[in-house]
């Protein structure tokens, strides 16, 4: 009864003609349904920018996963280095060592994390790497295909026994495909198949066979089949990847691992568990008797931190018309030339431009607001200044990140995105976090500081710019001065002479007990004479702050037309990403106009419109009921609202009484049953055994 539906029928309707599928650019239309060319250009600009960013994201994901993939490959390679088949180990005369028996299955616990948007991409990259370097015998198992041991073994054998067709030579092209329904899906079958494949692959590598009538020259498409075997070991391991380990049924998982452990002497099995939470999931699903059969090694994937930008970019281009000019600098001039007067007004309405206009003289204000030609030139010049700002901002921010990311307490953040957020909020040099980082840098030893300066020099030297080249030369000078210091603790002669001059200026006075105490207190307050290293360290930090950080790390919000490239709609993103499905569903059912944007559904609070969706009407009516809802009364209330026939609104009580006695319209009754079923699917009501013609209400309150 917990899963029984209010409606017991199943209805099939003939499919209607498919509606026209709209292109994404066609959603940018006005009230008349016309799509402007400017909107299409904005969509195309978004597409071009997204293609570039998506390429960078894919490259970044590959780089992030490269280290963990290398560790996994090394783990699988050393798992069964001394594996031998039993018969071959006994008959091999050259092998004097006894075969080493492995009693535990080598298992890699891959912690993928819950923030990664698509685990499937990570596993696809991993499987491709394993097939290229380790083994062709790989099976990817998902919990949805492994409901019991039989289906699991069938899935396992079908993937393994169908994965090595590309290793066969040309003579095996006529061999029939393996039909998994005609063979038993058991481990002995897999053992015999693996033994036959390994012996066959070695014979192919030693002496490739040719048919009598075939040419000795291989076709270009066939040669990689034999060459690919040269990368594998004598006995390639069998890798079983459990993509969603936590979702497997415990009894299926336990039986599979016990079976695999019993055949370790005949099959070099390696397991990879894809775990989204923590390694404790292994001990939660497996008892000690089963987990003791595994030799587990943990591999932690890099955490995903910047997948929010994929959604923020779409929101920026969709809601901001001026994002049309968020394009490469080479396309700015042509797009500004094609802008219409109405679009130019949208650029004039930006807050950054309005603040700039208010500070100008009346003549300049008149030219910017009324002269389109002058405004186009100003717009073009301002966007070029933004691109120039980017050319200096990002190298400088990266240099500051190299200096501060590893400081104790991380005052400017550990990741560069944290520093980027601080830079956008205001002048970073005037912030308290920067002053804390500067104080910590003034306590750094020579070796550490020289290493950081070398990294900054290498980072800035990648950019071809005269100003940055001058800074690189100055950094190299400072580095050479640090390296030339012999005694870092030797006092600075300049500061020592200045201190001596100040001491000579103090007149000699007769020193009594009180004067001696005062003199000692003043000498204690005097600053310690800095050493040569400390003076040089302060000098290089002051130089970087004055000529680099203060000059180029000002906030982008101070630029004119920065809204074209930057978005600060944090509340919008938070509303979309902070999921609250119950509140969203209640809002949609209470006020469908909020999502449908239909004028006919908009009514005053407390009224139920008769043209609202049936589900909304049924939901609003159920809010007026108590814990148990009578289905017949509910139906009559629904019909009263939906049925707007003039005859039904007669004032005569006799006619109303006749209408009540009249059976309900079958169409309205079917619509009501469907709406109630949908409400049950949304978990607002459930059937109850207390009264057969009632349903129980599960929620209280509403929007």
C-alpha positions in Angstrom: 0.0 0.0 0.0 3.0 2.3 0.5 3.5 2.4 -3.3 -0.1 2.0 -4.4 -1.4 4.9 -6.5 -4.8 6.5 -6.1 -5.4 5.9 -9.8 -5.2 2.2 -10.9 -5.5 2.7 -14.7 -2.8 2.9 -17.3 -3.7 4.8 -20.5 -1.9 5.0 -23.8 -2.3 8.0 -26.1 -1.2 8.2 -29.7 1.7 10.6 -30.1 0.9 13.9 -31.7 3.0 15.8 -34.2 6.2 16.9 -32.8 6.5 20.6 -32.1 9.2 22.7 -33.7 12.4 22.6 -31.7 13.6 26.1 -31.0 17.3 27.0 -31.4 18.9 28.6 -28.4 19.2 31.9 -30.1 15.4 31.9 -30.8 14.7 32.3 -27.1 16.0 35.9 -27.3 12.8 37.3 -28.9 10.7 40.4 -28.3 6.9 40.6 -27.7 6.2 40.1 -31.4 8.3 36.9 -31.5 11.0 38.4 -33.7 14.6 37.6 -33.0 17.0 40.5 -33.5 20.4 40.1 -35.1 22.0 41.7 -32.0 20.6 38.8 -29.9 21.9 36.2 -32.3 25.3 37.9 -32.2 25.2 37.8 -28.4 24.4 34.1 -28.5 27.3 33.5 -31.0 29.6 35.5 -28.7 28.6 33.3 -25.8 29.2 30.1 -28.0 32.7 31.3 -29.0 33.7 32.2 -25.4 32.3 29.0 -24.1 34.1 26.8 -26.6 37.4 28.4 -25.5 36.6 28.1 -21.8 35.4 24.6 -22.2 38.7 23.6 -23.9 40.6 25.1 -21.1 38.4 23.3 -18.5 39.0 19.9 -20.2 42.7 20.6 -20.3 42.7 21.6 -16.7 40.8 18.5 -15.7 43.3 16.3 -17.5 46.1 18.1 -15.7 44.4 17.8 -12.3 43.8 14.1 -12.8 47.2 13.3 -14.3 49.0 12.8 -11.0 46.5 10.5 -9.6 46.3 8.5 -12.9 50.1 8.1 -12.9 49.9 6.7 -9.3 47.1 4.4 -10.3 49.0 3.1 -13.3 52.1 2.4 -11.2 50.0 0.6 -8.6 48.4 -1.7 -11.2 51.7 -2.4 -12.8 53.4 -3.6 -9.6 50.3 -5.5 -8.4 51.0 -8.8 -10.3 54.6 -8.4 -11.5 55.4 -12.1 -10.6 52.2 -13.6 -11.8 52.4 -16.9 -13.6 49.9 -19.5 -14.7 50.3 -22.7 -12.6 51.0 -25.1 -15.5 53.5 -22.8 -17.2 55.3 -22.1 -13.9 55.9 -25.8 -13.4 57.0 -26.5 -17.0 59.2 -23.5 -17.4 62.8 -24.7 -17.1 64.3 -21.3 -16.9 62.2 -20.3 -14.0 64.0 -21.4 -10.8 61.9 -19.4 -8.4 58.7 -20.8 -7.0 55.6 -19.0 -7.9 54.5 -16.4 -5.4 50.9 -16.8 -4.3 48.9 -13.6 -3.6 46.2 -14.1 -1.0 44.7 -10.6 -1.1 43.2 -8.8 -4.1 45.1 -5.5 -4.9 42.5 -2.8 -4.5 42.6 0.9 -5.3 40.2 3.0 -3.3 39.7 6.1 -5.6 38.1 8.9 -3.6 36.5 11.0 -6.3 34.6 13.5 -4.0 31.0 14.6 -4.2 31.7 18.0 -5.9 33.0 16.6 -9.1 30.3 17.3 -11.8 30.7 14.2 -13.8 32.5 11.1 -12.4 31.9 9.3 -15.7 34.4 11.6 -17.5 37.1 10.8 -14.9 36.6 7.1 -15.3 36.6 7.3 -19.1 39.9 9.1 -19.0 41.3 6.4 -16.6 40.1 3.5 -18.7 41.6 5.0 -21.9 44.9 5.4 -20.1 44.8 1.8 -18.7 44.1 0.4 -22.2 46.9 2.3 -23.7 49.6 1.4 -21.2 48.6 -1.6 -19.0 45.9 -4.0 -20.2 43.1 -4.5 -22.6 41.1 -6.5 -20.0 39.0 -3.9 -18.3 35.4 -4.1 -17.0 33.4 -1.1 -15.8 30.6 -2.2 -13.5 27.8 0.0 -12.3 25.4 -0.7 -9.5 22.3 -0.4 -11.8 23.5 -3.4 -13.9 24.5 -5.6 -10.9 21.4 -6.4 -9.0 22.5 -10.0 -8.3 25.6 -12.1 -8.7 24.4 -13.7 -12.0 23.8 -10.4 -13.7 27.1 -9.1 -12.3 29.1 -12.1 -13.7 27.3 -11.8 -17.1 28.2 -8.1 -17.3 31.8 -8.9 -16.2 32.4 -11.6 -18.7 30.7 -9.9 -21.6 33.0 -6.8 -21.2 36.2 -8.8 -20.7 35.7 -11.4 -23.4 34.6 -8.8 -25.9 37.4 -6.3 -25.2 40.3 -8.0 -27.0 39.0 -8.3 -30.5 41.5 -5.6 -31.5 44.3 -7.8 -30.4 43.6 -10.6 -32.8 45.6 -11.0 -36.0 44.2 -11.0 -39.5 43.5 -14.7 -39.6 41.0 -14.4 -36.8 38.7 -12.1 -38.7 36.5 -15.0 -39.6 36.2 -16.3 -36.1 32.6 -16.1 -34.8 31.6 -13.6 -32.1 31.2 -14.9 -28.5 27.5 -15.4 -27.6 27.3 -14.9 -23.8 23.9 -16.6 -23.7 25.3 -19.9 -24.9 28.2 -20.1 -22.4 28.0 -20.3 -18.6 29.1 -17.0 -17.0 31.4 -18.5 -14.4 34.9 -17.9 -13.3 36.3 -21.2 -14.7 35.2 -20.1 -18.2 37.0 -16.8 -17.7 40.1 -18.6 -16.5 40.2 -20.8 -19.6 39.6 -17.8 -21.9 42.3 -15.8 -20.2 44.8 -18.6 -20.5 44.0 -19.1 -24.2 44.2 -15.4 -24.9 47.6 -14.9 -23.2 49.1 -17.9 -25.0 47.6 -16.7 -28.3 48.9 -13.2 -27.9 52.5 -14.4 -27.2 52.5 -16.6 -30.3 51.2 -13.7 -32.4 54.0 -11.4 -31.1 56.7 -14.0 -31.7 55.6 -15.1 -35.2 52.6 -13.4 -36.8 50.7 -15.8 -38.9 49.6 -15.1 -42.5 47.1 -16.9 -44.7 48.5 -18.5 -47.8 46.7 -16.2 -50.2 47.4 -12.9 -48.4 50.0 -10.4 -49.1 52.9 -10.2 -46.7 52.4 -6.4 -46.4 50.0 -5.4 -43.7 47.4 -2.7 -44.4 47.9 0.6 -42.5 44.7 -0.1 -40.5 45.8 -3.5 -39.2 49.4 -2.9 -38.1 48.5 -1.2 -34.7 46.7 -4.4 -33.6 49.9 -6.3 -33.2 52.0 -3.4 -32.2 49.6 -2.5 -29.3 50.4 -5.9 -27.7 54.0 -4.9 -27.3 53.1 -2.4 -24.6 51.5 -5.0 -22.4 53.2 -7.3 -20.0 53.3 -11.1 -20.4 50.2 -11.5 -18.3 48.1 -8.2 -18.5 46.1 -7.8 -15.3 42.3 -8.0 -15.3 41.0 -4.6 -13.9 37.5 -4.5 -12.5 36.3 -0.9 -11.9 33.3 -0.4 -9.6 32.3 3.1 -10.6 29.7 3.8 -7.8 30.9 1.5 -5.0 28.5 2.9 -2.3 25.4 2.0 -4.4 26.2 -1.7 -4.8 24.1 -4.1 -2.8 26.2 -5.5 0.1 25.5 -9.2 -0.5 26.3 -8.9 -4.2 29.5 -7.1 -3.5 30.6 -9.6 -0.9 29.9 -12.6 -3.1 31.8 -11.0 -6.0 34.9 -10.3 -3.9 34.9 -13.8 -2.4 34.7 -15.4 -5.8 37.5 -13.2 -7.2 39.7 -14.0 -4.2 39.4 -17.7 -4.8 40.8 -17.4 -8.4 43.8 -15.1 -7.7 46.1 -18.0 -8.6 44.7 -18.2 -12.1 43.6 -14.6 -12.8 45.7 -11.4 -12.0 42.6 -9.4 -10.8 42.9 -5.8 -9.7 40.0 -3.9 -8.2 39.3 -0.1 -8.4 36.6 1.2 -6.1 35.1 4.6 -7.1 34.1 6.1 -3.8 32.5 9.5 -3.5 32.6 10.0 0.3 35.4 8.3 2.3 37.2 5.0 2.6 35.0 4.1 5.6 32.4 3.2 3.0 34.4 0.0 2.4 34.1 -1.1 6.0 30.5 0.0 6.1 29.5 -2.3 3.2 31.9 -5.2 3.8 32.3 -7.3 7.0 35.8 -8.0 8.3 35.9 -11.4 6.8 35.5 -9.9 3.3 37.5 -6.7 3.7 40.4 -8.8 5.0 40.6 -10.3 1.5 41.6 -6.9 0.0 44.9 -5.1 0.0 43.5 -1.5 -0.2 45.5 1.5 -1.2 43.9 5.0 -1.0 44.0 7.4 -4.0 42.6 10.9 -3.3 41.4 12.9 -6.4 41.9 16.6 -6.4 38.9 18.5 -5.1 36.7 20.4 -7.6 36.5 24.1 -6.8 35.5 26.1 -9.8 32.5 24.5 -11.5 30.3 27.4 -10.5 31.8 29.4 -13.4 30.0 27.2 -16.0 26.6 28.4 -14.7 27.7 32.0 -13.9 28.8 32.5 -17.5 25.5 31.4 -19.0 23.6 33.7 -16.5 25.8 36.6 -17.4 25.3 36.3 -21.2 21.6 35.6 -20.9 20.6 38.5 -18.6 23.2 41.1 -19.7 22.7 42.6 -23.2 26.0 44.4 -23.0 27.8 41.1 -22.8 27.8 41.2 -26.6 31.2 43.0 -26.4 32.7 40.3 -24.2 34.7 39.0 -27.1 38.3 39.0 -28.4 39.7 42.5 -29.0 39.9 41.9 -32.7 36.1 41.7 -32.9 35.3 44.7 -30.8 35.5 47.3 -33.5 33.2 45.5 -36.0 30.6 44.8 -33.3 30.5 48.4 -32.0 30.0 49.6 -35.5 26.9 47.4 -35.9 25.3 48.5 -32.7 21.9 50.2 -32.9 20.8 53.3 -31.0 18.7 51.3 -28.6 21.6 49.1 -27.8 23.9 52.1 -27.2 21.4 53.4 -24.7 21.8 50.2 -22.7 25.6 50.8 -22.5 24.8 54.4 -21.3 22.6 53.1 -18.5 25.5 51.1 -16.9 26.4 52.4 -13.5 30.1 52.8 -14.2 29.4 55.0 -17.2 26.9 57.1 -15.4 29.4 57.8 -12.6 32.0 58.8 -15.1 29.6 61.1 -16.9 28.6 62.9 -13.7 32.3 63.9 -13.1 32.7 65.4 -16.6 32.1 69.0 -17.8 28.8 69.8 -19.4 30.2 69.8 -23.0 31.6 66.3 -22.6 28.4 65.1 -21.0 26.4 66.3 -24.0 28.8 64.6 -26.4 28.7 61.3 -24.6 24.9 61.2 -24.2 23.8 62.6 -27.6 26.6 62.1 -30.1 26.6 58.5 -31.2 29.8 58.8 -33.1 31.7 60.2 -30.2 30.2 57.6 -27.8 31.2 54.7 -30.1 34.8 56.0 -30.1 34.7 56.3 -26.3 33.2 52.8 -25.9 35.9 51.3 -28.1 38.7 53.2 -26.2 37.3 52.1 -22.8 37.1 48.4 -23.8 40.7 48.6 -25.0 41.7 50.0 -21.6 40.0 47.0 -19.9 42.0 44.5 -22.0 45.2 46.4 -21.2 44.2 46.2 -17.5 43.9 42.4 -17.9 47.3 42.2 -19.5 48.9 43.5 -16.3 46.4 42.5 -13.6 46.6 38.7 -14.0 50.5 38.4 -14.2 50.7 40.6 -11.1 48.1 38.7 -9.2 49.9 35.4 -10.0 53.1 36.9 -8.8 51.5 37.9 -5.5 50.0 34.5 -5.2 53.4 32.8 -5.5 54.7 35.0 -2.7 51.9 34.5 -0.3 50.0 31.2 -0.9 52.2 29.2 1.5 52.4 31.7 4.4 51.3 30.6 7.9 47.6 31.2 8.3 47.1 32.0 4.6 46.1 35.7 5.0 45.6 36.1 1.2 44.2 32.6 0.7 45.8 29.3 -0.3 44.3 29.2 -3.8 44.5 31.8 -6.5 40.7 32.1 -6.7 40.6 33.4 -3.1 43.2 36.1 -3.9 41.2 37.0 -7.1 38.1 37.5 -5.0 40.0 39.8 -2.6 41.4 41.8 -5.5 37.9 42.4 -7.0 36.5 43.6 -3.7 38.8 46.6 -3.5 42.4 47.8 -3.3 44.3 44.8 -2.1 47.3 46.7 -1.0 45.3 48.7 1.5 43.6 45.7 3.0 44.4 44.2 6.3 45.1 40.8 4.8 47.8 42.2 2.6 49.5 43.9 5.6 49.5 40.6 7.5 51.0 38.9 4.5 53.6 41.6 4.2 54.6 41.3 7.9 55.1 37.6 7.4 57.2 38.1 4.3 59.5 40.4 6.3 60.3 37.4 8.6 61.2 35.0 5.8 64.7 33.5 5.5 67.0 34.2 2.6 66.8 30.8 1.0 63.0 30.9 1.0 62.7 34.4 -0.2 65.2 33.9 -3.1 63.3 30.8 -4.2 60.0 32.8 -4.3 61.6 35.7 -6.1 63.0 33.3 -8.7 59.5 31.9 -9.2 58.0 35.4 -9.6 60.8 36.2 -12.1 60.0 33.1 -14.2 56.3 33.9 -14.1 56.6 37.5 -15.2 59.2 36.7 -17.9 56.6 34.7 -19.8 54.8 37.9 -20.7 56.3 40.1 -23.4 55.9 43.6 -22.1 58.4 46.4 -21.5 57.2 47.3 -18.1 57.2 43.7 -16.9 60.6 43.2 -18.4 62.0 46.1 -16.4 60.6 44.5 -13.2 62.2 41.2 -14.1 65.6 42.9 -14.5 65.2 44.5 -11.1 64.2 41.2 -9.5 67.3 39.6 -11.1 69.4 42.4 -9.5 67.9 41.8 -6.1 68.4 38.0 -6.4 72.1 38.5 -7.3 72.5 40.9 -4.3 70.9 38.3 -2.0 73.3 35.6 -3.4 76.3 37.9 -2.9 75.7 38.4 0.8 78.4 36.7 2.8 77.3 37.5 6.4 73.5 38.0 6.6 73.8 39.1 10.2 76.2 41.9 9.6 74.6 45.3 10.4 73.8 47.7 7.6 76.6 50.4 7.5 74.2 53.1 6.3 71.7 52.5 9.2 74.6 52.1 11.6 76.0 55.5 10.6 72.7 57.2 10.9 72.2 55.8 14.3 75.6 56.9 15.3 74.9 60.5 14.1 71.7 60.6 16.2 73.5 59.4 19.3 76.2 62.0 18.8 73.6 64.7 18.7 72.4 63.9 22.2 74.3 66.1 24.7 76.2 64.5 27.6 74.4 65.0 30.9 75.3 64.0 34.4 73.7 60.7 34.9 72.0 60.1 38.1 69.9 57.1 39.1 66.7 58.6 37.6 68.6 59.7 34.4 70.1 56.3 34.0 66.7 54.6 34.3 65.2 57.0 31.7 68.2 56.5 29.4 67.8 52.7 29.5 64.1 53.0 28.8 64.7 55.1 25.8 67.4 52.9 24.5 65.1 49.9 24.8 62.5 51.7 22.7 65.0 52.4 19.9 64.7 50.2 16.9 67.2 47.5 16.3 69.7 48.2 13.7 68.7 46.0 10.7 71.2 43.8 9.1 72.2 43.9 5.4 69.9 41.0 4.6 66.9 42.7 6.5 67.5 46.0 4.7 67.7 44.3 1.3 64.6 42.2 2.1 62.6 45.3 3.1 63.9 47.1 0.0 62.7 44.3 -2.5 59.3 44.1 -0.8 58.8 47.9 -0.9 59.8 47.9 -4.6 57.3 45.1 -5.5 54.5 46.9 -3.6 55.2 50.3 -5.2 56.0 49.3 -8.8 53.8 46.2 -9.2 51.0 45.5 -6.7 49.8 49.1 -6.0 50.1 49.9 -9.7 48.2 47.0 -11.3 46.1 45.3 -8.6 43.3 47.9 -8.3 39.7 46.6 -8.5 38.1 46.1 -11.8 35.0 47.9 -10.5 36.8 51.1 -10.9 36.9 50.7 -14.7 34.3 52.1 -17.1 32.0 49.5 -18.7 33.4 46.8 -16.4 29.9 45.3 -16.3 30.5 43.9 -19.8 33.1 41.5 -18.5 32.2 41.1 -14.8 29.1 40.0 -13.0 28.2 40.4 -9.3 24.9 38.7 -9.3 25.8 36.6 -6.2 22.2 36.5 -5.0 20.9 35.1 -8.3 23.5 32.3 -8.3 22.8 31.5 -4.7 19.1 31.3 -5.4 19.7 28.9 -8.3 22.4 26.7 -6.6 21.2 26.5 -3.0 18.6 23.8 -3.7 15.3 24.1 -1.8 13.0 21.8 -3.8 10.1 21.8 -1.3 9.9 25.6 -1.3 10.2 25.7 -5.1 7.4 23.2 -5.5 5.1 24.9 -3.1 5.8 28.2 -4.8 5.0 26.7 -8.2 1.7 25.1 -7.0 0.6 28.2 -5.0 1.5 30.8 -7.7 2.0 29.2 -11.1 2.4 32.6 -12.6 5.8 32.9 -11.0 7.2 30.2 -13.3 4.7 30.1 -16.2 4.7 33.9 -16.8 1.1 33.6 -17.8 -1.2 36.6 -17.2 -4.3 34.4 -17.0 -2.8 32.5 -14.0 -2.1 35.7 -12.0 -4.8 36.4 -9.4 -5.2 38.1 -6.0 -4.1 36.2 -2.9 -6.7 33.9 -1.5 -8.5 33.3 -4.9 -8.2 30.1 -6.9 -8.5 30.8 -10.7 -10.5 28.3 -12.7 -8.0 28.4 -15.6 -5.0 27.4 -13.4 -3.4 24.0 -13.9 -5.4 21.2 -12.4 -2.5 20.3 -10.1 -2.4 23.8 -8.7 -6.2 23.8 -8.0 -6.1 20.5 -6.3 -3.1 21.6 -4.2 -4.8 24.8 -3.1 -7.9 22.9 -2.1 -6.0 20.4 -0.1 -4.5 23.2 2.0 -8.0 23.9 3.3 -8.4 20.3 4.6 -7.3 18.6 7.8 -5.3 15.5 8.3 -7.7 13.2 6.3 -9.2 14.4 3.0 -12.4 13.0 1.7 -11.9 12.3 -2.0 -15.5 12.9 -3.0 -15.8 16.2 -1.3 -12.4 17.1 -2.8 -13.7 16.2 -6.3 -16.9 18.3 -5.8 -14.9 21.3 -4.8 -12.6 20.9 -7.8 -15.6 20.6 -10.2 -17.2 23.7 -8.6 -14.1 25.8 -9.5 -13.3 24.3 -12.9 -16.8 24.1 -14.3 -17.5 27.6 -15.5 -20.7 26.8 -17.5 -23.4 29.5 -17.2 -26.1 27.0 -16.5 -24.2 25.7 -13.5 -24.2 29.2 -12.0 -28.0 29.4 -11.9 -29.4 31.1 -8.8 -32.2 28.6 -8.4 -31.6 26.3 -5.4 -33.5 23.4 -7.1 -31.2 23.6 -10.1 -28.2 23.6 -7.8 -29.5 20.6 -6.0 -30.1 18.8 -9.2 -26.6 19.6 -10.3 -25.2 18.1 -7.1 -27.1 14.9 -7.6 -25.9 14.7 -11.2 -22.9 12.4 -11.6 -19.6 14.3 -12.3 -18.3 14.8 -15.8 -16.0 11.8 -16.7 -13.5 14.2 -18.2 -13.3 16.3 -15.1 -13.1 13.2 -13.0 -10.2 11.9 -15.0 -8.4 15.2 -14.7 -9.0 15.3 -11.0 -7.6 11.7 -10.6 -4.5 12.6 -12.6 -3.9 15.7 -10.5 -4.3 13.7 -7.2 -1.9 11.1 -8.5 0.6 13.8 -9.3 0.2 15.3 -5.8 0.8 11.8 -4.4 3.9 11.5 -6.5 5.2 14.8 -5.0 4.7 13.3 -1.5 1.9 15.7 -0.4 -0.6 12.9 0.3 -0.7 9.2 0.7 -3.4 6.5 0.8 -4.6 5.5 4.2 -6.2 2.3 5.6 -8.3 4.1 8.2 -10.9 5.2 5.6 -11.0 3.8 2.1 -12.4 6.9 0.6 -9.9 9.2 2.2 -6.2 10.1 1.8 -3.8 11.3 4.4 -2.1 14.7 4.2 1.7 14.6 4.7 2.6 18.3 4.8 1.5 21.4 6.6 1.7 25.0 5.7 2.4 26.5 2.3 3.6 29.6 0.5 
